[in-house]
Amino acid sequence: QQQVKQSPQSLIVQKGGISIINCAYENTAFDYFPWYQQFPGKGPALLIAIRPDVSEKKEGRFTISFNKSAKQFSLHIMDSQPGDSATYFCAARKYRGNKLVFGAGTILRVKS
Amino acid sequence: DTEVTQTPKHLVMGMTNKKSLKCEQHMGHRAMYWYKQKAKKPPELMFVYSYEKLSINESVPSRFSPECPNSSLLNLHLHALQPEDSALYLCASSQPSGRSDTQYFGPGTRLTVL
């Protein structure tokens, strides 16, 4: 119930293409779903986040789609660039909780 | 300013050494976190301080000892570590127990235990 399942484990996309990473959860107490981007040797940085009362959130080239009934959410990176090559983690947190539950991560490589 | 700073950036220590990791934030956040991250794995929560009090300890071995001297500082004291403790140690901060609270991560300390 505490798990967040993330797929795929790794992803190779051509420059200009769309990168899609999917996450699924079981615990309906989760109410905050952030995505983090991490470059080698750096700490994770918040990319975009969503709450379940919204089905989609867009910030620049990054979009989160949220399906509450299916308990799934996904990150779409439009016009993917080599600089987007990084590891992406989805996460979930309970209402008023401090603990983030992370997915296993997706290593994205954008080929130029 | 959304910066969390951590020192040192790299640390090599023997199994009998005592060392400390330091973390600082000036965002006025009242929750601070220690995570451990192994290569190609997600961060694993170790400890959470809320209003300078330890609120979560994820069954971490006693060779790791956290300390929160004030609302801006967080330390992790290390003693008698094992080689398997080698990892990236991340500090994070946020506002405590609210909705949509972003956790801001520091760059981490790369720890190697010989």
Interface residues (C-beta under 8 A of the other chain):
Chain A: D31 Y32 P34 Y36 G41 K42 G43 P44 A45 L46 A49 R51 T87 F89 R93 Y95 R96 G97 N98 K99 L100 F102 G103 A104 G105 I107
Chain B: V4 A31 Y33 K40 K41 P42 P43 L45 V48 S50 S55 I56 L90 A92 S94 P96 S97 G98 R99 S100 D101 T102 Q103 Y104 F105 G106 P107 G108 R110
